[in-house]
Amino acid sequence: MKGGYKKWLLILFIPLVLFFKIQPYPDYKYVATAGDFFPVINPENTYNSNSFAFRSNINNGYADNTANLFSHYSPYLTYELLLSKIGISQLIRTYLFLILLSFLGCLCMYLYLSSKGSFKNISKFRLFLLSIIYGFSPYFINYYLPGHFLFLLLPAVFPIVQLLFEKIIISSKKEIWLSLKYSSVLSFIFLLLCTTFANLGVLAIFISLMVGQLILFLLIRQINIRQFAITFSLFLLSLFIANIWWLAPYLVTMGNVSAMTVQSRQTIGNSIGVATANSNILNSISGFPEGINSGGLFQLLQITLLSVLTLSLLVILINKKKINIGLLLIILVTLFFIKGPNFPFDNLFNYLYEKIVYLQVLRRPASKLYWIFIFFVISLIYSAIAKIPQKMKGWAILVNIVLCLSSLLTVSITLDHMSLTPFNIPVSYPQVNQYLIEDNVTKILLLPDLSGSSPEYGQELNYHRGTDFIGQIFEFKKYIPNATSWSTADEETKKVNELANNIYLKKDFCKLSKGLNISHIVIRKDLKPTNYDEKLLVEASFVLSNSKSISQIKEFGNSFKIFKLENKCQSDLISTDEEAEIKFEKINPTKYKVNLSTKTNKVTIIYREKYNRSWVLHNNSLKNFLSQIIPTTKNDETLFVHSQILDYANGWTIDLTNYCSLQKNKCSKKGDIITADFYIEYWPQKMFYLGRILSVISFIFCFGYLIHCVYTKNNLNRKQ
C-alpha cells in the first residue's frame, strides 16, 4: 500500500474541484458559449445528425459544408453521450471535461519527461512540478470557453504524441516492427485528436511541426535518410487513417467553406496584427503570448515562470552543459510566428504571409502555437534542472521554491478562471420546435437580424451570451438575415435580406417567401434590444399580424411569435414545371428520391436549397452518378445540366427524349405521359462512407497488429 494514499488523493481531487466549480449554481443545467462550438444539449440527436455531411439547419442554414462537425463532435460526442445516459447534466459534463483535460496534460507531460535519461537518477519532485505547470498552463484560461475548449485536447496529449514520434524515429533505424507498433498506437491517439484537427489551422501547424522536426534532425545529422523516410511515411499514414473519414467529405466541399472566401481571408489578414499586438518577447517566453491579464497573481506568476527559465539557463552555463540545438530552434521558430507582423520580424513575416497561402490559416498564431512553445520551453528547463549537482545545493533549493510557487499559482489561477456562465433553456424552445414540425414546417425566417453580434438573453436564461443554442433545438433550416459577420454576400443571403426588408417596409413578401421555400416567419421576443432596433421588430410584428399573406398566428409566452404563411406563399422543397408532376421522398438529409411524370420532352427540376455544385441529379446507377461528378470525354455535356435557378437554388434541365433513348430501362411511357425516377444527392456523403470504410479497415489492422505484438512478447517472456 506504499504510496497508495497519494493515488486516492488524486482521485478524490477531481470530484472535489468539480463540486467547487458547480456548487454556486446547482439549479442550472447548461453553460454559455463563445466561439465556433456550442456544448452538446442533446447528445443522442446530435450523434444521429452527425452521420451526414450536409445539415441545412447548422450555422443558420448558410453552411453548405458541415463535414468538419463530424470531427468536432467525435469522439467528444461519445463522451457526452455516455455521461448523459447516466443522467449527468451538460453543465457538469463540461466542467468535468475541462478538469480531466488538465490532469491528462499533467500525466502526459510526466510520462514524457520521465522517459528522458535514467528515471532513477532524476528528481521526481521537479518532474511532478513541471508537469503541473504544463497541465494547468495559465494560458489555457483564455480558451476555457465552450467555443474553443475542444482545442485543449491537443496540448493535453501532445507530450505522448511527441514521445511516440521520437520512439518511431529511434526504432526506425533497426527495428521497423517497433516503429509499426508505435505508429499503430499513434493512429488511435490521432482519432481522439480529430476533434482538434477540424480546425485546419491547427492541423496545418501540427503537420508542419512534426515534419519540420524531421527535416531539422536530418539537417543536423541526428537521423539518416532511412529514418526520415520511414518516420515520415508512418506519421502521415497514422494521420490519414484517423482522419480520412471526416477529411474526405470536408476537402471535397472546401471551396464553399466561409473561411476560404475572399471576405474571410481579408478578415483574417486584418485580425492577425491585432491578435499578435501583445506578443512581446517577455510575454511570450513566460507563457502569455497574447498578453498578460490584469491582476496581481498573474504578474506574480509571470515573474516566477521567468525566474524558472532564467535559473535553468544559469544552471546550464555553470555546469557547462550543452543546450539541445533542436529544442532551441523549435522555440525560436515558434516565437517568430507568435510575434507575427510585429517588430523585429514584421517585414519577414508579412512577406511570407503574403507569399504562402498556407500561413493564412493561422489567424491567431499564438492560439495555435503557444502549446508548442510551452512544451519545448518546459522540456528545455527540465533538461537543465532534472539533476542538479550536489555542489549546487543552494541553487537546487532556490529552483524548488520557485517551481513550487509557480505550480501552485498555475493551479489556483486556472481553476479560478475556469468560469463558465450557466443558464437554463426555457421549455418554450422545444415546444416551438415540436409545434413547427407538426405544422409541416419547411424553412423559417427568424427575426430579428442580429448583424453579426452575439445575442443576449433575458434573466430567465441567466444572462446568457454567445453563440446561439437554437441550432441544437430547431431541427429545420433557419434563415436569419445577415446573421453572421462572416457570411458571404451570396444570392441566397441577398434574397433573405430583401425579404426581411420588405416586411420592415410593409412591402409584399409573399413571392419571395415562396421562392425561398419559407413556411413560417418567427419573431424572437426574448432577446435584449442591444444588437438590433427593437422598434423595427415591433413594426414587423404589426405588419405580419395584419397581413393577408398570414393564415395563422401562434405565441409562446415571451419567447416566440409565429406567423404561418398562406399556401399561395409556400412552395415545395422540390418542384418542377407546371406541365409536369413531381413527387419526392426524403431518404436522408443528403438524398431524395424523385418521381417525375410529364408530357413534355424537356423539364426542369428545382431543389430549393442554396446552389452548390456538390448536389447532383442521377438515376441511381453508378455510371450515371459518376458522370455527374466527373464528365467523361465522350460525354462532355452531362445528361442533366445543373445550374443556378431562382437566383439561388439548384436546378436541373432534363432532355427526356435524349435520356430515355439512352436509358430505356429507366423510363416508362403510358400514352403521352413519360415517367422516370431520379435521385438528388449530396455526393460528398459518398466520400464520408468511403473514408469511414478505409478508417475502420485500417484500425482493425492496427488493433490486430498490437494484439499480435503483445502475444509475441508474452510468448518470448515465457520461453525465457
C-alpha positions, 0 to 999 in steps of 0.5 A, spaced: 500 500 500 506 504 499 504 510 496 497 508 495 494 514 499 497 519 494 493 515 488 486 516 492 488 523 493 488 524 486 482 521 485 478 524 490 481 531 487 477 531 481 470 530 484 472 535 489 474 541 484 468 539 480 463 540 486 467 547 487 466 549 480 458 547 480 456 548 487 454 556 486 449 554 481 446 547 482 439 549 479 442 550 472 443 545 467 447 548 461 453 553 460 454 559 455 458 559 449 463 563 445 466 561 439 465 556 433 462 550 438 456 550 442 456 544 448 452 538 446 444 539 449 442 533 446 447 528 445 443 522 442 440 527 436 446 530 435 450 523 434 444 521 429 445 528 425 452 527 425 452 521 420 451 526 414 455 531 411 450 536 409 445 539 415 441 545 412 439 547 419 447 548 422 450 555 422 443 558 420 442 554 414 448 558 410 453 552 411 453 548 405 459 544 408 458 541 415 463 535 414 468 538 419 462 537 425 463 530 424 470 531 427 468 536 432 463 532 435 467 525 435 469 522 439 467 528 444 460 526 442 461 519 445 463 522 451 457 526 452 453 521 450 455 516 455 455 521 461 448 523 459 445 516 459 447 516 466 443 522 467 449 527 468 447 534 466 451 538 460 453 543 465 457 538 469 459 534 463 463 540 461 466 542 467 468 535 468 471 535 461 475 541 462 478 538 469 480 531 466 483 535 460 488 538 465 490 532 469 491 528 462 496 534 460 499 533 467 500 525 466 502 526 459 507 531 460 510 526 466 510 520 462 514 524 457 519 527 461 520 521 465 522 517 459 528 522 458 535 519 461 535 514 467 528 515 471 532 513 477 537 518 477 532 524 476 528 528 481 521 526 481 519 532 485 521 537 479 518 532 474 511 532 478 512 540 478 513 541 471 508 537 469 503 541 473 505 547 470 504 544 463 497 541 465 494 547 468 498 552 463 495 559 465 494 560 458 489 555 457 484 560 461 483 564 455 480 558 451 476 555 457 470 557 453 465 552 450 467 555 443 474 553 443 475 548 449 475 542 444 482 545 442 485 543 449 485 536 447 491 537 443 496 540 448 493 535 453 496 529 449 501 532 445 507 530 450 505 522 448 504 524 441 511 527 441 514 521 445 511 516 440 514 520 434 521 520 437 520 512 439 518 511 431 524 515 429 529 511 434 526 504 432 526 506 425 533 505 424 533 497 426 527 495 428 521 497 423 516 492 427 517 497 433 516 503 429 509 499 426 507 498 433 508 505 435 505 508 429 499 503 430 498 506 437 499 513 434 493 512 429 488 511 435 491 517 439 490 521 432 482 519 432 481 522 439 485 528 436 480 529 430 476 533 434 482 538 434 484 537 427 477 540 424 480 546 425 485 546 419 489 551 422 491 547 427 492 541 423 496 545 418 501 547 424 501 540 427 503 537 420 508 542 419 511 541 426 512 534 426 515 534 419 519 540 420 522 536 426 524 531 421 527 535 416 531 539 422 534 532 425 536 530 418 539 537 417 543 536 423 545 529 422 541 526 428 537 521 423 539 518 416 535 518 410 532 511 412 529 514 418 526 520 415 523 516 410 520 511 414 518 516 420 515 520 415 511 515 411 508 512 418 506 519 421 502 521 415 499 514 414 497 514 422 494 521 420 490 519 414 487 513 417 484 517 423 482 522 419 480 520 412 473 519 414 471 526 416 477 529 411 474 526 405 467 529 405 470 536 408 476 537 402 471 535 397 466 541 399 472 546 401 471 551 396 464 553 399 467 553 406 466 561 409 473 561 411 476 560 404 472 566 401 475 572 399 471 576 405 474 571 410 481 571 408 481 579 408 478 578 415 483 574 417 489 578 414 486 584 418 485 580 425 492 577 425 496 584 427 491 585 432 491 578 435 499 578 435 499 586 438 501 583 445 506 578 443 512 581 446 518 577 447 517 577 455 510 575 454 511 570 450 517 566 453 513 566 460 507 563 457 502 569 455 503 570 448 497 574 447 498 578 453 498 578 460 491 579 464 490 584 469 491 582 476 496 581 481 497 573 481 498 573 474 504 578 474 506 574 480 506 568 476 509 571 470 515 573 474 516 566 477 515 562 470 521 567 468 525 566 474 524 558 472 527 559 465 532 564 467 535 559 473 535 553 468 539 557 463 544 559 469 544 552 471 546 550 464 552 555 463 555 553 470 555 546 469 557 547 462 552 543 459 550 543 452 543 546 450 539 541 445 540 545 438 533 542 436 529 544 442 532 551 441 530 552 434 523 549 435 522 555 440 525 560 436 521 558 430 515 558 434 516 565 437 517 568 430 510 566 428 507 568 435 510 575 434 507 575 427 507 582 423 510 585 429 517 588 430 523 585 429 520 580 424 514 584 421 517 585 414 519 577 414 513 575 416 508 579 412 512 577 406 511 570 407 504 571 409 503 574 403 507 569 399 504 562 402 497 561 402 498 556 407 500 561 413 493 564 412 490 559 416 493 561 422 489 567 424 491 567 431 498 564 431 499 564 438 492 560 439 495 555 435 502 555 437 503 557 444 502 549 446 508 548 442 512 553 445 510 551 452 512 544 451 519 545 448 520 551 453 518 546 459 522 540 456 528 545 455 528 547 463 527 540 465 533 538 461 537 543 465 534 542 472 532 534 472 539 533 476 542 538 479 549 537 482 550 536 489 555 542 489 549 546 487 545 545 493 543 552 494 541 553 487 537 546 487 533 549 493 532 556 490 529 552 483 524 548 488 521 554 491 520 557 485 517 551 481 513 550 487 510 557 487 509 557 480 505 550 480 501 552 485 499 559 482 498 555 475 493 551 479 489 556 483 489 561 477 486 556 472 481 553 476 479 560 478 478 562 471 475 556 469 468 560 469 463 558 465 456 562 465 450 557 466 443 558 464 437 554 463 433 553 456 426 555 457 421 549 455 418 554 450 424 552 445 422 545 444 415 546 444 416 551 438 420 546 435 415 540 436 409 545 434 413 547 427 414 540 425 407 538 426 405 544 422 409 541 416 414 546 417 419 547 411 424 553 412 423 559 417 425 566 417 427 568 424 427 575 426 430 579 428 437 580 424 442 580 429 448 583 424 453 579 426 453 580 434 452 575 439 445 575 442 443 576 449 438 573 453 433 575 458 434 573 466 430 567 465 436 564 461 441 567 466 444 572 462 446 568 457 451 570 451 454 567 445 453 563 440 446 561 439 443 554 442 437 554 437 441 550 432 441 544 437 433 545 438 430 547 431 431 541 427 429 545 420 433 550 416 433 557 419 434 563 415 436 569 419 438 575 415 445 577 415 446 573 421 453 572 421 459 577 420 462 572 416 457 570 411 458 571 404 454 576 400 451 570 396 444 570 392 441 566 397 443 571 403 441 577 398 434 574 397 433 573 405 435 580 406 430 583 401 425 579 404 426 581 411 426 588 408 420 588 405 416 586 411 420 592 415 417 596 409 410 593 409 412 591 402 409 584 399 413 578 401 409 573 399 413 571 392 419 571 395 417 567 401 415 562 396 421 562 392 425 561 398 421 555 400 419 559 407 413 556 411 413 560 417 416 567 419 418 567 427 419 573 431 424 572 437 421 576 443 426 574 448 432 577 446 435 584 449 434 590 444 442 591 444 444 588 437 438 590 433 432 596 433 427 593 437 422 598 434 423 595 427 421 588 430 415 591 433 413 594 426 414 587 423 410 584 428 404 589 426 405 588 419 405 580 419 399 580 424 395 584 419 397 581 413 393 577 408 399 573 406 398 570 414 393 564 415 395 563 422 398 566 428 401 562 434 405 565 441 409 562 446 409 566 452 415 571 451 419 567 447 416 566 440 411 569 435 409 565 429 406 567 423 404 561 418 404 563 411 398 562 406 399 556 401 399 561 395 406 563 399 409 556 400 412 552 395 415 545 395 422 543 397 422 540 390 418 542 384 418 542 377 414 545 371 407 546 371 406 541 365 409 536 369 408 532 376 413 531 381 413 527 387 419 526 392 421 522 398 426 524 403 431 518 404 436 522 408 438 529 409 443 528 403 438 524 398 431 524 395 428 520 391 424 523 385 418 521 381 417 525 375 411 524 370 410 529 364 408 530 357 413 534 355 420 532 352 424 537 356 423 539 364 426 542 369 427 540 376 428 545 382 431 543 389 430 549 393 436 549 397 442 554 396 446 552 389 452 548 390 455 544 385 456 538 390 448 536 389 447 532 383 441 529 379 442 521 377 438 515 376 441 511 381 446 507 377 453 508 378 455 510 371 450 515 371 452 518 378 459 518 376 458 522 370 455 527 374 461 528 378 466 527 373 464 528 365 467 523 361 470 525 354 465 522 350 460 525 354 462 532 355 455 535 356 452 531 362 445 528 361 442 533 366 445 540 366 445 543 373 445 550 374 443 556 378 435 557 378 431 562 382 437 566 383 439 561 388 437 554 388 439 548 384 436 546 378 436 541 373 434 541 365 432 534 363 432 532 355 427 526 356 427 524 349 435 524 349 435 520 356 430 515 355 433 513 348 439 512 352 436 509 358 430 505 356 430 501 362 429 507 366 423 510 363 416 508 362 411 511 357 403 510 358 400 514 352 403 521 352 405 521 359 413 519 360 415 517 367 422 516 370 425 516 377 431 520 379 435 521 385 438 528 388 444 527 392 449 530 396 455 526 393 460 528 398 456 523 403 459 518 398 466 520 400 464 520 408 462 512 407 468 511 403 473 514 408 469 511 414 470 504 410 478 505 409 478 508 417 475 502 420 479 497 415 485 500 417 484 500 425 482 493 425 489 492 422 492 496 427 488 493 433 490 486 430 497 488 429 498 490 437 494 484 439 499 480 435 505 484 438 503 483 445 502 475 444 509 475 441 512 478 447 508 474 452 510 468 448 518 470 448 517 472 456 515 465 457 520 461 453 525 465 457 
